[in-house]
Amino acid sequence: MTKVGKIWEHFTKLGVIEGYKQERAKCNRCPFTCASTVLRCEEHFKVCTNTSIEILKEYFGEEFERPRFNVFG
C-alpha cells in the first residue's frame, strides 16, 4: 500500500456533509474533521496530540519530529 492509501488507516471518510462543498473525513483519534484530501488529513495527523510519536514516525519516517506549533488544528 502506498503512503497515500495509508492515511485512510487513520481517518474515516464521511462523504458529503451538509454545509460543505467537499467530502469530509474524521480523524480516528480525535473529533477533528476536515476536507477528505490526503494533504489536509496529513496536516492534521502531524499535529494530532492523540497520535503517538511512534505511529507518526512509522507513517512519515524515523526522522519525523512533531511540529512545535499547531497551526493546522
Jmol script that loads the backbone (N, CA, C; Angstrom):
load data "model"
ATOM      1  N   MET A   1       0.848  -1.191   0.000  1.00  0.00           N
ATOM      2  CA  MET A   1       0.000   0.000   0.000  1.00  0.00           C
ATOM      3  C   MET A   1       0.887   1.247   0.000  1.00  0.00           C
ATOM      4  N   THR A   2       0.539   2.203  -0.824  1.00  0.00           N
ATOM      5  CA  THR A   2       1.298   3.443  -0.888  1.00  0.00           C
ATOM      6  C   THR A   2       0.989   4.305   0.333  1.00  0.00           C
ATOM      7  N   LYS A   3       1.837   5.296   0.561  1.00  0.00           N
ATOM      8  CA  LYS A   3       1.608   6.221   1.669  1.00  0.00           C
ATOM      9  C   LYS A   3       0.249   6.902   1.525  1.00  0.00           C
ATOM     10  N   VAL A   4      -0.130   7.255   0.304  1.00  0.00           N
ATOM     11  CA  VAL A   4      -1.417   7.918   0.069  1.00  0.00           C
ATOM     12  C   VAL A   4      -2.556   7.064   0.609  1.00  0.00           C
ATOM     13  N   GLY A   5      -2.535   5.770   0.353  1.00  0.00           N
ATOM     14  CA  GLY A   5      -3.582   4.889   0.840  1.00  0.00           C
ATOM     15  C   GLY A   5      -3.522   4.672   2.338  1.00  0.00           C
ATOM     16  N   LYS A   6      -2.341   4.806   2.918  1.00  0.00           N
ATOM     17  CA  LYS A   6      -2.181   4.542   4.356  1.00  0.00           C
ATOM     18  C   LYS A   6      -2.858   5.576   5.248  1.00  0.00           C
ATOM     19  N   ILE A   7      -3.058   6.802   4.755  1.00  0.00           N
ATOM     20  CA  ILE A   7      -3.688   7.811   5.604  1.00  0.00           C
ATOM     21  C   ILE A   7      -5.074   7.366   6.027  1.00  0.00           C
ATOM     22  N   TRP A   8      -5.722   6.549   5.203  1.00  0.00           N
ATOM     23  CA  TRP A   8      -7.081   6.123   5.500  1.00  0.00           C
ATOM     24  C   TRP A   8      -7.132   5.058   6.586  1.00  0.00           C
ATOM     25  N   GLU A   9      -5.981   4.604   7.067  1.00  0.00           N
ATOM     26  CA  GLU A   9      -5.938   3.766   8.271  1.00  0.00           C
ATOM     27  C   GLU A   9      -6.159   4.625   9.513  1.00  0.00           C
ATOM     28  N   HIS A  10      -5.974   5.947   9.364  1.00  0.00           N
ATOM     29  CA  HIS A  10      -6.034   6.874  10.493  1.00  0.00           C
ATOM     30  C   HIS A  10      -7.203   7.855  10.414  1.00  0.00           C
ATOM     31  N   PHE A  11      -7.907   7.858   9.288  1.00  0.00           N
ATOM     32  CA  PHE A  11      -9.058   8.730   9.071  1.00  0.00           C
ATOM     33  C   PHE A  11     -10.204   7.921   8.493  1.00  0.00           C
ATOM     34  N   THR A  12     -11.421   8.378   8.749  1.00  0.00           N
ATOM     35  CA  THR A  12     -12.611   7.754   8.190  1.00  0.00           C
ATOM     36  C   THR A  12     -13.258   8.739   7.225  1.00  0.00           C
ATOM     37  N   LYS A  13     -13.511   8.301   6.005  1.00  0.00           N
ATOM     38  CA  LYS A  13     -14.187   9.149   5.031  1.00  0.00           C
ATOM     39  C   LYS A  13     -15.665   9.260   5.413  1.00  0.00           C
ATOM     40  N   LEU A  14     -16.154  10.492   5.484  1.00  0.00           N
ATOM     41  CA  LEU A  14     -17.542  10.746   5.869  1.00  0.00           C
ATOM     42  C   LEU A  14     -18.429  11.047   4.669  1.00  0.00           C
ATOM     43  N   GLY A  15     -17.835  11.330   3.534  1.00  0.00           N
ATOM     44  CA  GLY A  15     -18.618  11.701   2.357  1.00  0.00           C
ATOM     45  C   GLY A  15     -19.051  13.156   2.431  1.00  0.00           C
ATOM     46  N   VAL A  16     -20.079  13.485   1.687  1.00  0.00           N
ATOM     47  CA  VAL A  16     -20.581  14.857   1.647  1.00  0.00           C
ATOM     48  C   VAL A  16     -21.439  15.111   2.875  1.00  0.00           C
ATOM     49  N   ILE A  17     -21.148  16.226   3.540  1.00  0.00           N
ATOM     50  CA  ILE A  17     -21.902  16.635   4.723  1.00  0.00           C
ATOM     51  C   ILE A  17     -22.511  17.997   4.432  1.00  0.00           C
ATOM     52  N   GLU A  18     -23.755  18.177   4.839  1.00  0.00           N
ATOM     53  CA  GLU A  18     -24.465  19.430   4.597  1.00  0.00           C
ATOM     54  C   GLU A  18     -23.651  20.615   5.109  1.00  0.00           C
ATOM     55  N   GLY A  19     -23.544  21.629   4.280  1.00  0.00           N
ATOM     56  CA  GLY A  19     -22.819  22.835   4.658  1.00  0.00           C
ATOM     57  C   GLY A  19     -21.392  22.877   4.121  1.00  0.00           C
ATOM     58  N   TYR A  20     -20.923  21.785   3.528  1.00  0.00           N
ATOM     59  CA  TYR A  20     -19.571  21.707   2.983  1.00  0.00           C
ATOM     60  C   TYR A  20     -19.636  21.339   1.510  1.00  0.00           C
ATOM     61  N   LYS A  21     -18.729  21.895   0.712  1.00  0.00           N
ATOM     62  CA  LYS A  21     -18.688  21.588  -0.711  1.00  0.00           C
ATOM     63  C   LYS A  21     -17.901  20.317  -0.990  1.00  0.00           C
ATOM     64  N   GLN A  22     -16.842  20.087  -0.227  1.00  0.00           N
ATOM     65  CA  GLN A  22     -16.005  18.903  -0.434  1.00  0.00           C
ATOM     66  C   GLN A  22     -16.409  17.788   0.518  1.00  0.00           C
ATOM     67  N   GLU A  23     -16.066  16.568   0.131  1.00  0.00           N
ATOM     68  CA  GLU A  23     -16.276  15.439   1.043  1.00  0.00           C
ATOM     69  C   GLU A  23     -15.427  15.650   2.281  1.00  0.00           C
ATOM     70  N   ARG A  24     -15.860  15.083   3.396  1.00  0.00           N
ATOM     71  CA  ARG A  24     -15.190  15.275   4.683  1.00  0.00           C
ATOM     72  C   ARG A  24     -14.583  13.972   5.176  1.00  0.00           C
ATOM     73  N   ALA A  25     -13.644  14.116   6.099  1.00  0.00           N
ATOM     74  CA  ALA A  25     -13.029  12.958   6.751  1.00  0.00           C
ATOM     75  C   ALA A  25     -12.870  13.286   8.226  1.00  0.00           C
ATOM     76  N   LYS A  26     -12.870  12.250   9.073  1.00  0.00           N
ATOM     77  CA  LYS A  26     -12.728  12.416  10.521  1.00  0.00           C
ATOM     78  C   LYS A  26     -11.505  11.654  10.990  1.00  0.00           C
ATOM     79  N   CYS A  27     -10.719  12.308  11.831  1.00  0.00           N
ATOM     80  CA  CYS A  27      -9.567  11.666  12.459  1.00  0.00           C
ATOM     81  C   CYS A  27     -10.076  10.538  13.353  1.00  0.00           C
ATOM     82  N   ASN A  28      -9.444   9.381  13.279  1.00  0.00           N
ATOM     83  CA  ASN A  28      -9.863   8.245  14.115  1.00  0.00           C
ATOM     84  C   ASN A  28      -9.391   8.364  15.562  1.00  0.00           C
ATOM     85  N   ARG A  29      -8.577   9.378  15.868  1.00  0.00           N
ATOM     86  CA  ARG A  29      -8.043   9.525  17.216  1.00  0.00           C
ATOM     87  C   ARG A  29      -8.625  10.706  17.993  1.00  0.00           C
ATOM     88  N   CYS A  30      -9.368  11.576  17.281  1.00  0.00           N
ATOM     89  CA  CYS A  30      -9.967  12.736  17.947  1.00  0.00           C
ATOM     90  C   CYS A  30     -11.182  13.177  17.131  1.00  0.00           C
ATOM     91  N   PRO A  31     -11.930  14.174  17.585  1.00  0.00           N
ATOM     92  CA  PRO A  31     -13.154  14.594  16.884  1.00  0.00           C
ATOM     93  C   PRO A  31     -12.916  15.459  15.647  1.00  0.00           C
ATOM     94  N   PHE A  32     -11.683  15.757  15.312  1.00  0.00           N
ATOM     95  CA  PHE A  32     -11.367  16.662  14.214  1.00  0.00           C
ATOM     96  C   PHE A  32     -11.892  16.147  12.877  1.00  0.00           C
ATOM     97  N   THR A  33     -12.523  17.055  12.109  1.00  0.00           N
ATOM     98  CA  THR A  33     -12.943  16.734  10.745  1.00  0.00           C
ATOM     99  C   THR A  33     -12.327  17.754   9.795  1.00  0.00           C
ATOM    100  N   CYS A  34     -12.144  17.337   8.544  1.00  0.00           N
ATOM    101  CA  CYS A  34     -11.540  18.203   7.548  1.00  0.00           C
ATOM    102  C   CYS A  34     -11.961  17.741   6.163  1.00  0.00           C
ATOM    103  N   ALA A  35     -11.526  18.490   5.144  1.00  0.00           N
ATOM    104  CA  ALA A  35     -11.756  18.066   3.770  1.00  0.00           C
ATOM    105  C   ALA A  35     -11.092  16.706   3.571  1.00  0.00           C
ATOM    106  N   SER A  36     -11.727  15.876   2.813  1.00  0.00           N
ATOM    107  CA  SER A  36     -11.258  14.497   2.620  1.00  0.00           C
ATOM    108  C   SER A  36     -10.176  14.437   1.549  1.00  0.00           C
ATOM    109  N   THR A  37      -9.068  15.157   1.807  1.00  0.00           N
ATOM    110  CA  THR A  37      -7.912  15.114   0.919  1.00  0.00           C
ATOM    111  C   THR A  37      -6.730  14.592   1.711  1.00  0.00           C
ATOM    112  N   VAL A  38      -5.838  13.889   1.040  1.00  0.00           N
ATOM    113  CA  VAL A  38      -4.672  13.333   1.721  1.00  0.00           C
ATOM    114  C   VAL A  38      -3.852  14.442   2.360  1.00  0.00           C
ATOM    115  N   LEU A  39      -3.635  15.531   1.637  1.00  0.00           N
ATOM    116  CA  LEU A  39      -2.827  16.628   2.162  1.00  0.00           C
ATOM    117  C   LEU A  39      -3.418  17.189   3.451  1.00  0.00           C
ATOM    118  N   ARG A  40      -4.699  17.473   3.457  1.00  0.00           N
ATOM    119  CA  ARG A  40      -5.329  18.060   4.652  1.00  0.00           C
ATOM    120  C   ARG A  40      -5.319  17.083   5.814  1.00  0.00           C
ATOM    121  N   CYS A  41      -5.566  15.817   5.540  1.00  0.00           N
ATOM    122  CA  CYS A  41      -5.531  14.811   6.606  1.00  0.00           C
ATOM    123  C   CYS A  41      -4.125  14.683   7.178  1.00  0.00           C
ATOM    124  N   GLU A  42      -3.120  14.692   6.320  1.00  0.00           N
ATOM    125  CA  GLU A  42      -1.735  14.596   6.798  1.00  0.00           C
ATOM    126  C   GLU A  42      -1.350  15.815   7.627  1.00  0.00           C
ATOM    127  N   GLU A  43      -1.825  17.003   7.234  1.00  0.00           N
ATOM    128  CA  GLU A  43      -1.538  18.209   8.017  1.00  0.00           C
ATOM    129  C   GLU A  43      -2.035  18.049   9.448  1.00  0.00           C
ATOM    130  N   HIS A  44      -3.254  17.557   9.598  1.00  0.00           N
ATOM    131  CA  HIS A  44      -3.784  17.351  10.948  1.00  0.00           C
ATOM    132  C   HIS A  44      -3.060  16.212  11.655  1.00  0.00           C
ATOM    133  N   PHE A  45      -2.836  15.119  10.947  1.00  0.00           N
ATOM    134  CA  PHE A  45      -2.211  13.934  11.535  1.00  0.00           C
ATOM    135  C   PHE A  45      -0.872  14.283  12.194  1.00  0.00           C
ATOM    136  N   LYS A  46      -0.109  15.179  11.575  1.00  0.00           N
ATOM    137  CA  LYS A  46       1.200  15.585  12.111  1.00  0.00           C
ATOM    138  C   LYS A  46       1.092  16.235  13.484  1.00  0.00           C
ATOM    139  N   VAL A  47      -0.018  16.898  13.750  1.00  0.00           N
ATOM    140  CA  VAL A  47      -0.150  17.664  14.997  1.00  0.00           C
ATOM    141  C   VAL A  47      -1.191  17.101  15.963  1.00  0.00           C
ATOM    142  N   CYS A  48      -1.854  16.008  15.588  1.00  0.00           N
ATOM    143  CA  CYS A  48      -2.879  15.428  16.465  1.00  0.00           C
ATOM    144  C   CYS A  48      -2.227  14.933  17.748  1.00  0.00           C
ATOM    145  N   THR A  49      -2.593  15.519  18.858  1.00  0.00           N
ATOM    146  CA  THR A  49      -1.964  15.169  20.133  1.00  0.00           C
ATOM    147  C   THR A  49      -2.381  13.794  20.638  1.00  0.00           C
ATOM    148  N   ASN A  50      -3.384  13.194  20.008  1.00  0.00           N
ATOM    149  CA  ASN A  50      -3.804  11.848  20.394  1.00  0.00           C
ATOM    150  C   ASN A  50      -3.078  10.761  19.609  1.00  0.00           C
ATOM    151  N   THR A  51      -2.168  11.161  18.730  1.00  0.00           N
ATOM    152  CA  THR A  51      -1.388  10.211  17.941  1.00  0.00           C
ATOM    153  C   THR A  51       0.018  10.152  18.515  1.00  0.00           C
ATOM    154  N   SER A  52       0.486   8.960  18.822  1.00  0.00           N
ATOM    155  CA  SER A  52       1.816   8.816  19.425  1.00  0.00           C
ATOM    156  C   SER A  52       2.901   9.116  18.400  1.00  0.00           C
ATOM    157  N   ILE A  53       4.049   9.543  18.892  1.00  0.00           N
ATOM    158  CA  ILE A  53       5.182   9.834  18.023  1.00  0.00           C
ATOM    159  C   ILE A  53       5.635   8.565  17.297  1.00  0.00           C
ATOM    160  N   GLU A  54       5.459   7.414  17.903  1.00  0.00           N
ATOM    161  CA  GLU A  54       5.840   6.156  17.256  1.00  0.00           C
ATOM    162  C   GLU A  54       5.002   5.911  15.997  1.00  0.00           C
ATOM    163  N   ILE A  55       3.705   6.168  16.097  1.00  0.00           N
ATOM    164  CA  ILE A  55       2.818   5.988  14.937  1.00  0.00           C
ATOM    165  C   ILE A  55       3.171   7.013  13.855  1.00  0.00           C
ATOM    166  N   LEU A  56       3.458   8.245  14.263  1.00  0.00           N
ATOM    167  CA  LEU A  56       3.822   9.276  13.296  1.00  0.00           C
ATOM    168  C   LEU A  56       5.127   8.930  12.584  1.00  0.00           C
ATOM    169  N   LYS A  57       6.101   8.415  13.310  1.00  0.00           N
ATOM    170  CA  LYS A  57       7.378   8.026  12.695  1.00  0.00           C
ATOM    171  C   LYS A  57       7.196   6.836  11.757  1.00  0.00           C
ATOM    172  N   GLU A  58       6.301   5.954  12.103  1.00  0.00           N
ATOM    173  CA  GLU A  58       6.017   4.818  11.227  1.00  0.00           C
ATOM    174  C   GLU A  58       5.422   5.314   9.905  1.00  0.00           C
ATOM    175  N   TYR A  59       4.591   6.335   9.976  1.00  0.00           N
ATOM    176  CA  TYR A  59       3.932   6.864   8.793  1.00  0.00           C
ATOM    177  C   TYR A  59       4.855   7.784   7.985  1.00  0.00           C
ATOM    178  N   PHE A  60       5.475   8.765   8.661  1.00  0.00           N
ATOM    179  CA  PHE A  60       6.258   9.791   7.975  1.00  0.00           C
ATOM    180  C   PHE A  60       7.744   9.463   7.859  1.00  0.00           C
ATOM    181  N   GLY A  61       8.239   8.511   8.629  1.00  0.00           N
ATOM    182  CA  GLY A  61       9.657   8.160   8.605  1.00  0.00           C
ATOM    183  C   GLY A  61      10.311   8.421   9.954  1.00  0.00           C
ATOM    184  N   GLU A  62      11.374   7.717  10.223  1.00  0.00           N
ATOM    185  CA  GLU A  62      12.044   7.782  11.531  1.00  0.00           C
ATOM    186  C   GLU A  62      12.566   9.173  11.884  1.00  0.00           C
ATOM    187  N   GLU A  63      12.823  10.006  10.896  1.00  0.00           N
ATOM    188  CA  GLU A  63      13.363  11.350  11.153  1.00  0.00           C
ATOM    189  C   GLU A  63      12.268  12.355  11.534  1.00  0.00           C
ATOM    190  N   PHE A  64      11.016  11.931  11.489  1.00  0.00           N
ATOM    191  CA  PHE A  64       9.902  12.851  11.755  1.00  0.00           C
ATOM    192  C   PHE A  64       9.967  13.398  13.167  1.00  0.00           C
ATOM    193  N   GLU A  65       9.712  14.701  13.297  1.00  0.00           N
ATOM    194  CA  GLU A  65       9.558  15.365  14.594  1.00  0.00           C
ATOM    195  C   GLU A  65       8.249  16.133  14.551  1.00  0.00           C
ATOM    196  N   ARG A  66       7.491  16.035  15.631  1.00  0.00           N
ATOM    197  CA  ARG A  66       6.204  16.734  15.699  1.00  0.00           C
ATOM    198  C   ARG A  66       6.456  18.251  15.638  1.00  0.00           C
ATOM    199  N   PRO A  67       5.684  18.968  14.816  1.00  0.00           N
ATOM    200  CA  PRO A  67       5.838  20.437  14.758  1.00  0.00           C
ATOM    201  C   PRO A  67       5.616  21.058  16.136  1.00  0.00           C
ATOM    202  N   ARG A  68       6.298  22.139  16.397  1.00  0.00           N
ATOM    203  CA  ARG A  68       6.195  22.789  17.699  1.00  0.00           C
ATOM    204  C   ARG A  68       4.912  23.579  17.856  1.00  0.00           C
ATOM    205  N   PHE A  69       4.378  24.079  16.758  1.00  0.00           N
ATOM    206  CA  PHE A  69       3.163  24.886  16.826  1.00  0.00           C
ATOM    207  C   PHE A  69       2.077  24.204  16.041  1.00  0.00           C
ATOM    208  N   ASN A  70       0.901  24.144  16.611  1.00  0.00           N
ATOM    209  CA  ASN A  70      -0.246  23.507  15.976  1.00  0.00           C
ATOM    210  C   ASN A  70      -0.995  24.570  15.162  1.00  0.00           C
ATOM    211  N   VAL A  71      -0.638  24.690  13.889  1.00  0.00           N
ATOM    212  CA  VAL A  71      -1.286  25.690  13.040  1.00  0.00           C
ATOM    213  C   VAL A  71      -2.381  25.091  12.177  1.00  0.00           C
ATOM    214  N   PHE A  72      -2.528  23.757  12.193  1.00  0.00           N
ATOM    215  CA  PHE A  72      -3.493  23.100  11.320  1.00  0.00           C
ATOM    216  C   PHE A  72      -4.686  22.534  12.046  1.00  0.00           C
ATOM    217  N   GLY A  73      -4.717  22.594  13.348  1.00  0.00           N
ATOM    218  CA  GLY A  73      -5.868  22.049  14.085  1.00  0.00           C
ATOM    219  C   GLY A  73      -5.744  20.584  14.376  1.00  0.00           C
TER     220      GLY A  73
END
end "model"
wireframe off; spacefill off
backbone 0.3
color backbone group
